[in-house]
Amino acid sequence: MRIGVVSDTHNHLGNVRRIVELLNAAGVERVVHTGDITQAKTLAALADLRAPLWGVYGNNDQEREALSAAATRFGFTLAEPPLDLHWAGRRILVVHDPRDLARALADHHELALHGHNHECVLERRGRCLVFNPGECAGHLPGHNRVGVVDLVRLSTEVLRF
């Protein structure tokens, strides 16, 4: 199973439309948003994904009520972090702020996804792979990124745009 990973879209709708194109072309089966969506219209743009979306709220997601209503309307799952997922036999932890990994990461997690710092992160913490694809709301072409994770091989790919 291949999943898309996106973080910190910060309501940059042009980039969100490009993200949808990239993840649809990559054929991901599910998408995880690691927070800082900011406005419901971003979820409306993400509704063009061909895969269902799960995500967590970030520190800039102040419009929780509108985001929650939009998530329900589009069949997305949004939760307060941490979010624990079990897909393709893998235990996955999703947080927004990487500082939350210290309290939420457990021995059974094999993959941890986060955002917040807009930096590409790929590291091992024990047996867990920690991944943040990095900036995707920037204005400089070629510096924006989303990620794809192959859960069977537990490998990552960064798609730049």
C-alpha positions as a printed NumPy array, in Angstrom:
array([[  0.   ,   0.   ,   0.   ],
       [  1.274,   3.447,  -0.982],
       [  0.174,   6.495,   0.979],
       [  0.618,  10.176,   0.254],
       [  1.934,  12.486,   2.971],
       [  1.324,  16.218,   2.943],
       [  1.921,  18.833,   5.588],
       [  1.513,  22.531,   6.25 ],
       [ -0.52 ,  23.461,   3.19 ],
       [ -1.369,  26.794,   4.869],
       [ -4.22 ,  27.47 ,   2.463],
       [ -1.934,  27.857,  -0.575],
       [ -4.607,  26.668,  -3.016],
       [ -2.431,  26.71 ,  -6.137],
       [ -0.015,  24.325,  -4.476],
       [ -2.851,  22.215,  -3.085],
       [ -4.209,  21.697,  -6.594],
       [ -0.717,  20.61 ,  -7.706],
       [ -0.455,  18.271,  -4.709],
       [ -3.733,  16.627,  -5.731],
       [ -2.391,  16.109,  -9.266],
       [  0.867,  14.614,  -7.98 ],
       [ -0.735,  12.239,  -5.484],
       [ -3.399,  11.13 ,  -7.965],
       [ -0.684,  10.46 , -10.565],
       [  1.323,   8.518,  -7.956],
       [ -1.668,   6.24 ,  -7.404],
       [ -1.654,   6.492,  -3.625],
       [ -4.384,   4.566,  -1.831],
       [ -4.649,   6.92 ,   1.156],
       [ -3.43 ,  10.396,   2.067],
       [ -2.277,  11.726,   5.436],
       [ -2.218,  15.453,   6.195],
       [ -0.028,  16.251,   9.186],
       [ -1.684,  19.563,  10.006],
       [ -1.806,  23.292,   9.322],
       [ -4.55 ,  23.111,   6.743],
       [ -5.805,  26.517,   8.01 ],
       [ -9.105,  26.891,   6.123],
       [-11.968,  24.693,   4.96 ],
       [-11.476,  25.721,   1.326],
       [ -8.211,  23.783,   1.381],
       [-10.178,  20.628,   2.202],
       [-12.52 ,  21.442,  -0.685],
       [ -9.489,  21.46 ,  -3.016],
       [ -8.242,  18.189,  -1.489],
       [-11.642,  16.63 ,  -2.235],
       [-10.343,  16.033,  -5.773],
       [ -8.005,  13.357,  -4.42 ],
       [ -8.801,   9.854,  -5.645],
       [ -7.871,   8.516,  -2.209],
       [ -9.426,   9.09 ,   1.216],
       [ -7.722,  11.527,   3.578],
       [ -6.858,  11.265,   7.277],
       [ -5.157,  14.019,   9.189],
       [ -4.451,  15.903,  12.369],
       [ -4.935,  19.508,  13.319],
       [ -1.89 ,  21.76 ,  13.53 ],
       [ -1.163,  24.879,  15.547],
       [ -2.466,  27.133,  12.735],
       [ -5.76 ,  25.271,  12.376],
       [ -7.783,  27.759,  14.416],
       [-11.012,  27.278,  12.431],
       [-11.666,  23.817,  13.912],
       [-15.453,  23.978,  13.521],
       [-15.307,  24.881,   9.811],
       [-12.535,  22.335,   9.177],
       [-14.478,  19.623,  10.992],
       [-17.642,  20.374,   8.996],
       [-15.712,  20.311,   5.709],
       [-13.982,  17.064,   6.671],
       [-17.359,  15.469,   7.354],
       [-18.773,  16.796,   4.083],
       [-15.893,  15.297,   2.067],
       [-15.592,  12.038,   4.023],
       [-12.205,  12.936,   5.543],
       [-11.045,  12.028,   9.03 ],
       [ -9.471,  14.864,  11.042],
       [ -8.434,  14.441,  14.665],
       [ -6.481,  16.11 ,  17.403],
       [ -2.969,  14.672,  17.447],
       [ -1.738,  12.103,  18.099],
       [ -3.529,   9.927,  15.561],
       [ -2.734,   6.227,  15.6  ],
       [ -3.369,   4.321,  12.358],
       [ -2.991,   0.629,  11.538],
       [ -2.643,   0.106,   7.786],
       [ -1.058,  -2.728,   5.793],
       [  0.071,  -4.361,   9.022],
       [  1.989,  -1.226,  10.081],
       [  1.377,   0.936,  13.138],
       [  1.592,   4.597,  12.148],
       [  1.727,   7.629,  14.419],
       [  0.648,  11.029,  13.062],
       [  1.4  ,  14.292,  14.896],
       [  1.835,  17.849,  13.745],
       [  4.688,  19.069,  15.927],
       [  7.755,  16.786,  16.013],
       [  8.22 ,  17.657,  19.701],
       [  5.09 ,  15.561,  20.343],
       [  6.916,  12.446,  19.196],
       [  8.724,  12.238,  22.535],
       [  5.483,  11.598,  24.432],
       [  3.43 ,   9.803,  21.76 ],
       [  5.887,   7.459,  20.041],
       [  5.578,   3.874,  21.304],
       [  7.571,   0.721,  20.682],
       [  4.864,  -0.648,  18.364],
       [  5.058,   2.282,  15.92 ],
       [  6.946,   1.559,  12.726],
       [  6.271,   4.879,  10.999],
       [  5.809,   8.353,  12.453],
       [  4.65 ,  11.271,  10.315],
       [  4.867,  14.925,  11.287],
       [  4.973,  18.428,   9.877],
       [  5.278,  21.857,  11.516],
       [  8.902,  22.745,  10.761],
       [  8.588,  22.782,   6.926],
       [ 11.807,  20.761,   6.684],
       [ 12.283,  17.412,   5.007],
       [ 13.028,  14.849,   7.731],
       [ 13.83 ,  11.189,   7.242],
       [ 15.395,   9.498,  10.241],
       [ 15.266,   6.386,  12.36 ],
       [ 14.279,   6.389,  16.009],
       [ 14.863,   2.842,  17.099],
       [ 12.801,   0.66 ,  14.763],
       [ 10.544,   3.573,  13.757],
       [ 10.968,   5.553,  10.543],
       [ 10.198,   9.257,  11.11 ],
       [  9.168,  11.218,   8.018],
       [  8.176,  14.772,   7.153],
       [  8.214,  15.543,   3.415],
       [  8.803,  19.225,   4.178],
       [  7.618,  22.496,   2.675],
       [  4.617,  22.414,   0.358],
       [  3.12 ,  25.892,   0.819],
       [  6.075,  27.873,  -0.481],
       [  6.143,  30.172,  -3.444],
       [  9.42 ,  28.981,  -4.976],
       [  8.904,  26.326,  -7.68 ],
       [ 11.022,  23.237,  -7.171],
       [ 11.278,  23.76 ,  -3.409],
       [  7.873,  22.346,  -2.495],
       [  7.492,  18.682,  -1.56 ],
       [  5.014,  15.96 ,  -0.719],
       [  5.827,  12.415,   0.2  ],
       [  4.848,   8.912,  -0.783],
       [  5.405,   6.02 ,   1.605],
       [  5.34 ,   2.396,   0.526],
       [  4.056,   0.672,   3.651],
       [  5.034,  -2.802,   2.495],
       [  8.713,  -1.912,   2.009],
       [  8.599,   0.985,   4.487],
       [ 10.336,   3.224,   1.974],
       [  9.78 ,   6.872,   1.138],
       [  9.791,   9.028,  -1.944],
       [  9.756,  12.83 ,  -2.083],
       [  7.92 ,  14.485,  -4.965],
       [  9.14 ,  18.033,  -5.697],
       [  7.118,  20.654,  -7.466]])
